[in-house]
Amino acid sequence: MLISKTLLGGIALGASVVGVSSAQNSTRWPLHDNGLTDIVEWDRYSFLINGQRHFVFSGEFHYWRLPVPELWKDLLEKIKAAGFTAFSIYNHWEYHNPKPGVLDFESGAHNFTSIMTLAKEIGLYLIIRPGPYVNAESNAGGLALWATTGAYGKLRDNDLRYLDALTPYWANVSEIIAPHLITNGGNIILYQVENEYAEQWSDFENREPNNSGEEYMQYLQDVARENGIDAPLFHNLPNMNGYSWSKDVSNNTGNVDVIGVDSYPTCWTCNVSECLDTNGEYIPYKTLLYYDFFKNLSPTQPSFMPEFQGGSYNPWGGPQGGCPDDLGPDFANLFYRNLIYQKVSAISLYMLYGGTNWGWLAAPDVATSYDYSSPISENRLLVEKYYETKVLTQFTRIAQDLSKVDRVGNSTKYSSNPAVSVSELRNPDTNAAFYVTQHEYTPSGTVEKFTVKVKTSDGALTIPQYGTQITLNGHQSKIIVTDFKFGTKTLLYSTAEVLTYALIDDKEVLALWVPTGESGEFVVKGVNTAKFVNKGSSANVKIHPGADNVTVSFMQRSGLSLVELGDGARIALLDRSAAHVFWSPSLNNDPAEAGNNTVLVHGPYLVRSARLEGCDLQLTGDIQNSVKVSIFAPKSVCSVNWNGKKTSVESAKGGILTTNLEGAARFELPAISGWKSADSLPEIARDYSTTSKAWIAATNTNTSNPILPAPNNPVLYVDDYHIHTGNHIYRATFPTTDEPPTEVYLNITGGRAFGFSAWLNSEFIGSWLGIPGIGQGEQTFSFSNATLSTDADNVLVIVMDNSGHDMRDGAINPRGIQNATLIGPGSYSFTEWKLAGNAGFENHLDQIRAPLNEGSLYAERVGIHLPGYPFDEAEELPSDSISLTVPGAGIRVFRTVVPLLVPSGLDVSISFRLTAPSNVTFKSAKGYTNQLRALLFVNGYQFGRFNPYIGHQIDFPVPPGILDYKGDNTIAVTVWSQSADGAEMKVEWNVDYVHETGFDMNFDGTYLRPGWIEERRDWA
């Protein structure tokens, strides 16, 4: 995801790019459609939907990272509430296609249809991205794992074997999506083909095409079209690497309707050592290239960012809790406004909600959490970054003139302070302008004060005219508007940022904001008087009447103040904190609603929706504590309901309805106790029988994988035997000889941070503990601690972790043993290799949670992790036990059942905390180590991978729906000690937050938690 400093590489694009020269010299820009529909059109300025221009501000979430369909609405309501006009989702080939010929778009969270219907119901446009490759730091980048063996040829290519493999998924997902396109009355406006695939050119400078890449892209488009996709097709180039698939660059095969660019201008991972040229700083060249690049890539198309950095993923070994400080509110303030500075008019943040890599969804780079330092946290909490993003998305939603602007200039000459750069964007039709200000040296965090030279309908001005100078305080940017229309009125200018607007009873209500302690100034045309309604409260206001306008200058304290204009229109003045909780819910589900059918609400943690039923205003939302709420609504409103309950309302000065909402709900969790335990590695016993359905003889001598096993080794790659995820167990035998081997050399590939352990004749002989950045481990284990058999075959057992398949071309890299060689004075060979698979192999017994939830450990095969398992073989731990221990090297499973009873009307977020002796919160009393790998299962779902020796994650949020909030919850933990000294850990759970909510958290999620079945016994 890195932007190259040598991006342009000396290539003189200019006139050599099709249509650029004539387009740049023309004042008339072509309006495009895809030849199938004109419902969605576009030109160099923006997208038009049903003939109306839109500044598209979107954000991404992945339904397969939140496998509770009832909670998708919770996320979409939070996205809509922030002012976003759209959202984006990836689909996932492997999730829906666990084996050739089997497609699942129906069971549990595999059925994503409700997302598309919710988009219509709630009022959000949807940008859909079905792959077939999605990257997303997911296992094999979302490719079907069964297609990564090499048997399907080169991946992401025109190889017919690969095309035949992907076609059933691609055709079916297109067919499912088609009824929900905007062309069929739905809200899907754009359909992405492939992902970050810049493979159109073998040699761009000489215009030599990559025919296989072009044919592949064209094939995907053809199949989508054949299955009902008539909306515009688009693609997202990785960063600014190359000039593929743009109709403005070539007429080649494979071009899409609209091209876009992904960009992660600061470090894309919380491990900043992977980004040596940025180290997470706000580097200038990273934030100054987009405008020029789009002029070359897509001069007649919108400047479109299908992915722009919403955060960063946290890799194995990264910092606990990720890196929200590096990518927090300041990042959102500066970088998202910088996109407007560069005339970008369609943005989708990656991620807006990251979620969880439950099971083995993740690629080897990433642990369980996919929080991504997103505006909405993994546990669905709204963090400060959400609110800081909201104050911009609320603005872009109502700033209709922003959807058609030219960049007139950008320099420090606009500013009285050479440390401040300004980009002037001007609408050629209305002459409204947007002056985006930022530090000239973008990494700067200094405080700078300045005035700005602007051009208005009243002539050239230097603003502010009366008040104190504009301030950029640290990593900040501000958008100053001129000739900004709101209702029938015009802001001649405002040095305070516009937040939102509503027309209520034919009178305008405009909200402006500046940080606490800063000054602002605005001029409204068409009126020449104003009064400060609530003097002495939260602003120091001075009013300057004019002939046909009124100027108001103010210094903002904390809170909300109100200025009333001579004709009854009102201007709300807010500081940052007040702006964060100032909401503008629309009264309908029109994504294009921009203030004409809206109410304004100040105070709550979240306002989800607003509807007028007669004279009753129905509001839904969430609160953390008691709060005073101010509402700008029509005079006809006779009552206000909050979450279905009538509130006591009084009319405040300035025509604002006020009410007090009582909050501060609490919830306490019961203690986790009653643990039972059993062995989960019976396979190391000499008398263990490998005759169950779980075991397959590893007899293959040939593989399609281009990476071949070592000579004299059978094929021991798990994917060749239809086993793809989790921990894997090998069992090999070799005969007794007069000169027995003394050690075994193992070379195993399992992905970054993986590990393995080995036993000979039930005796532990060693472990590869794993390293965060290393995906292949080789080690020689001595047999000195084991006893070789004198009268029977010796049994070698190897347990390996599989941290997921690599992404991009690396998806084909094998997982498993590449070389197992016995070493000693003689010549040796193994007589048999067997491999344990997950229950059902690719025919998963658990369809709801499949295909990435389970591995091959005994506890998982027989279903000890599932609700309802009869744990008859268990040993009960002491009732006061708080530690889970494995006394030597081995694997044990621990299980308990804990009831929950969460009252209605609450959103209670619960997370599990796993700790080991190395954590400062937990010291072992018995000398046990932290050299362990643990898996946390909650009601059958693997929601935690805990590798304390590797680091970093100790907190694992589990959502309602996975947790039964009104019933029993089965908690199971498998603990794999990789040390002969044994291992010890603790499992606790905590309440992250309690909100009183209007969202129904009492949905019946029983269908998501299917229980144990007798058939599991066949997989022992």
Residue, then its C-alpha position, 0 to 999 in steps of 0.5 A: m500500500l506504499i506510494s512510490k516517491t518515484l511515482l511518475g518515473g520520468i514518464a511524460l504522460g501529458a499529451s500521450v494520454v488519450g484525450v488529456s490535452s484536448a480535455q484540459n484545454s476545454t471548458r466543456w467536460p463530457l458527461h459519461d454513462n456506461g451505455l446501459t444506464d444513465i441513472v448513474e453518470w459521471d464527469r471530471y467533477s463528480f458522480l451524478i445519481n438520477g441527475q443530481r450531483h453527489f459528493v460521495f463520502s463512504g466507509e467500509f465494513h465487512y459483514w463476514r467480520l461481524p457474523v451477526p446479521e442483526l448487528w449490521k443495522d446497528l453499524l449502518e445506522k451509525i454510518k448514516a448518523a455521521g453524515f456519510t452518504a454511502f458505505s462499501i462492503y467486500n464479499h468473500w469468495e472463500y467464505h461463500n464457496p468452501k469447496p468446489g461446487v458448494l456455494d452458501f449465500e443462505s446460512g447465518a451471516h453468509n446471507f448478506t441480502s439484508i445489507m442491501t435491503l437495509a441500505k434502501e431502508i436506512g437511506l445509504y448508497l452502497i458500493i459493492r466489491p465482490g472480488p473475487y480477490v479482495n486482499a483485506e488482510s484476509n486469509a489468501g486475500g479472500l480467494a477460495l482456499w481450495a484454489t490455492t494448491g496450484a491445481y488451478g494454475k496462476l491465480r488472478d490470471n486468464d488461466l482457464r482452470y482459474l476462471d472455471a474455478l471462480t465462475p460459479y461464485w462470481a456468477n452467483v454473487s452477481e446474480i444475487i446483487a443485481p436486484h439491489l442495483i440502483t437500476n432495479g430500484g435498490n441503492i447499489i450505485l457502483y460494482q467493483v471488479e477485482n481489487e488493486y490489480a494494476e496488471q494491464w501493462s507489460d511496459f506502460e512507457n511503450r504501451e505494451p499490454n499484458n494480454s493475460g491481465e486484460e483478458y482476465m479483467q474483461y472476463l470478470q466484467d463479461v460474467a458480471r454483465e451476463n448475470g444482471i450487473d448493469a450499474p457502472l463497473f469500477h476498479n481501484l488501483p493500488n496507491m498511485n502505482g501505474y495507469s491501468w484500466s482507465k478509458d482516459v488512458s487507453n482503449n484497451t481490453g479490460n478497461v472499466d467504466v470508472i477508475g479509482v485509486d487506493s491510498y494509505p499515506t501514513c503507515w498502513t500497519c501499526n508496526v511503523s518499522e514496515c514504513l521506513d519512508t514515512n514512520g507514520e508522519y504526515i509526509p508532504y509528498k504523500t499528501l500532494l500528489y493526488y491532484d496531479f495523478f488524477k489529471n493523468l489517470s482520469p481527467t474526464q472522470p471524478s477523482f475517486m478514492p475507493e479506499f482511503q486510509g481510515g486506520s491501520y491494522n495491527p500485526w502480530g507483535g504490534p502494540q497492544g490496542g493498535c495505533p489509534d494515537d497515530l491515526g486519531p482525530d488529528f489524522a481524520n481532520l487533516f487528511y480527509r480535508n486534504l482530499i478536498y484540498q486536492k479536488v477529490s469528490a468520492i471517498s471511501l474510508y478503509m475501514l470505517y468499522g474493522g471488526t474481528n478476524w474470528g476463526w482463521l479469517a486473517a492473513p498471517d500478518v494480522a492477529t484476531s483484532y481487525d479494529y484498524s484504529s477505525p472511527i467505529s471500534e471493534n466493539r462498536l464503540l464510537v470513538e473521538k475519531y468518529y466524531e471528528t470525521k462526522v463534522l466533515t461528513q455532515f458538511t459534505r452531505i449538505a455542501q452541494d456546491l462542493s460536488k462541482v468545483d475546479r481547483v483555481g489555485n493552491s499556494t501560500k499566497y492566499s494566506s498572510n502567513p507563509a506557513v499556511s497553504v490554501s487551495e481554492l476550489r470554485n463551483p463554475d456554475t454558482n461561483a461558490a468557493f471553498y478555501v481549504t487551509q493547511h500547514e504548508y509543511t504538512p508534518s507541522g504541528t505548530v500553531e499558526k494564525f493568519t488571514v485569507k484573501v478570498k474572492t466573493s460576490d461582493g468582491a475581493l476580501t481579506i478575512p476575517q474583517y473584524g475578528t481575530q485571525i484564523t487559527l490552525n492548531g497543530h495537525q489541523s485543516k479548515i475549510i472556509v466557504t464563500d458564497f455558500k448557499f443554505g436555503t434561500k440565504t447565502l453565507l458571503y463567507s465564514t471563517a468558522e467551519v460549516l457543520t450542517y444545515a436544516l430548513i425548519d418551518d421555512k427558516e434556515v438553521l445553520a450550524l458553525w463550529v470552531p475549537t474552544g477558545e478560537s474565533g470565527e466570523f461570518v457574513v450572511k447576505g440578505v439580512n442586516t440585523a441579528k441578535f445574540v439569543n443566549k448572551g453570556s453562555s458559550a460565545n463572545v459575539k459582536i454584530h456588525p450590521g451592513a446595508d444588505n448583510v450582517t457580519v458576526s464575529f465571535m470567540q467560542r467558549s465551550g458549548l452551544s450558542l445561538v444567533e438569530l437573524g432579523d428574519g428569524a433564521r438561526i445560526a448555531l455556534l458550537d465548539r468542537s465538543a458540542a459539534h461532535v454531539f450535534w446531529s442532523p437526522s433526516l426525516n426520510n430515507d433519501p440518501a440525497e437529503a441535504g437539509n430540507n427534510t431534517v431536524l437537528v439534535h444536540g447532546p446525545y452520544l448517538v442519534r440513530s433516526a428521526r421520524l415525524e408521526g403527526c405532531d409527534l417527533q420520534l427519535t431513536g439513539d443511545i446515551q451513556n449518561s444523563v444528558k440535556v438534549s436540545i432539538f431544532a424541530p418544526k413548531s408543529v411538534c407537540s411531543v418528543n419520544w426518545n426510544g419509544k418513550k414520551t419525554s418531558v419537553e419545554s420550549a427554550k429561548g430561540g425556539i429550541l425544544t429541550t428535554n432531559l434524558e436520564g441515563a447512567a445504566r450499569f451492568e455487572l457480569p457474573a464471575i467465570s467459574g466452574w471450569k472443566s478440563a480434558d486432554s486435547l492431544p490424545e494423538i501422542a499416545r502410542d496406542y492412539s488409533t488413527t482410524s476415525k474419519a478425521w485421518i487421511a493418509a498423506t500418500n501423495t507423491n506429486t503436487s500441483n504446487p510450484i514449491l516442491p517438497a524436499p526429495n524423499n518426502p511425500v507431499l505433506y501440504v495440508d491444502d493438497y488434502h482438502i485441509h485449509t485452516g487452524n492447527h494441524i496434526y501429523r502422525a508419522t511412523f518409522p521402524t526400529t533399527d540397529e542404528p536408530p536415528t538420533e534427531v529429526y530435521l523439520n522445515i515447516t511453513g505456516g505463515r507469519a507468527f506460526g509455530f509447531s511442536a513435536w513429540l516422539n513416542s509420547e515424549f516432548i522433543g521441542s518446539w518452534l515458538g514462532i516469530p512475528g515476521i517469519g512464516q517458515g521455521e526449520q529446526t532439528f530436534s534431538f531424540s535424547n529426551a525420548t525413548l526409541s522403541t525396540d519392538a514396534d514402530n516409533v511414532l512422531v507427532i507434529v502439531m503445527d499452527n497455520s496462521g493463514h495463507d499469504m495474500r496476492d501471488g503468495a496465496i499459492n505458497p503451501r502450508g505444511i511440512q516441506n521437509a521431514t528428515l530423520i538424521g543419524p548414522g544410518s539410512y532412514s525413511f518414514t513408513e507412514w504419514k497421516l494427517a488429521g483434518n477438521a471435522g468434515f474437511e471441506n464438507h463442514l459439519d457446522q455450516i453456520r460458522a464454516p468454513l474458517n472457524e475450526g481446525s484439526l485439534y481433537a477438541e474442535r473435531v469432536g465439538i467440545h467447543l460447541p454448546g451442548y457437548p456432553f463433557d463426560e470425560a472432563e476433570e473439574l477444576p477447583s471451584d475457586s480456580i482462576s488459572l488454566t494450566v497445562p503442566g508440561a508440553g501438550i494441549r488441554v481444553f477447558r470449558t465452562v458454561v456461564p449465564l447472562l441476563v442483560p436487561s432490555g434497552l441496553d447495549v452492553s459490550i463484553s470482551f474477554r481478557l486473556t493473560a499469561p505470566s509475562n503480563v504485568t497483571f498476572k504472575s505465575a506462582k508455579g513457574y509456568t511459562n507464557q510459551l503457549r498458544a490459546l484459542l478462545f471459543v464462545n458458543g462455538y465461535q473462535f473469537g480469540r487467538f492468544n499467543p503471548y510469546i508473540g504478542h500483542q492482543i489480550d482483549f477480545p470483544v465478543p458481540p451480542g448474538i455470539l454471546d447469548y444475552k439471555g441464556d447460557n454461554t459456553i466458553a471453551v479455551t484450548v491451551w497449547s503449551q509449547s514448553a516442557d515447563g508447562a504453561e498457565m493463563k487466565v480468562e476473565w471478561n469485562v464490560d467495555y461500556v453500557h449504553e441505553t439504546g433504541f436499538d433492539m439488542n434482544f433479537d433472537g440469535t439462537y440460529l447463529r449458535p447451533g449446538w453439538i451433534e452426535e456425528r462429531r464422535d466419528w471425528a475423534 
